[in-house]
């Protein structure tokens, strides 16, 4: 594949790396190999605390980014019940705890049904969405009160399984724009408790699967 003219890479984004970190890594390696600059961009942000499939486009394929972003996504991970974190994941500390002893396995299965189909979802304040021209997370990290507006998203399927008392394994297939952190938060509320996203892996984008992605250590000049 001639990446200078246009191509794409499937990469496995490591924990704590940003999506832009991955783009920068690929850009450095490819420019070093080919000796000149060309466009590089990613097709769908993954939060730093998430891992998994990221599609990186180069050259003329950057025009296909919206096409890749529009494909359905598949995620797996863990929700932790009984605690609230302002970011809805482990970026922020637990600020409040809630009981979970009343939550049965039957309740878990019943609660998932309310989230399948087209639903309204409020994005996390700790997100890159722009509010008044500024990224929401910049204001949220300062402790400012931000009112995020709900948006319609589509959850095609959702499966949950109790791993431990407070740990719930999940698998979700959804469309563009879905925040799994918000899904975790809303799932906890539906159970009369609270929940946050403990871990997240993106396993598929459309027909592209994580098992076919390059690891960070494989992104070297010798592999292109």
Buried (B, 14 or more C-beta within 10 A) or exposed (E): EEBBEBBBBBBBBBEEBBBEBBBEBBBEBBBEBBEEEBBBBBBBBBBBBBBBBBBBBBBEBBEBBEEBBBBBBBBBBBBBBBBBBBBBBBBBEBEEEBEBEEBEEEBBEEBBEEBBEEBEBBBBBBBEBEBEEEBBBBBBBEEEEBEBEEBEBBBBEBEBEBBEEBBBBBBBBBBBBBBBBBBBBBBBEBBEBBBBBBBBBBBBBEEBEBEEBBEBEEBEEEEB
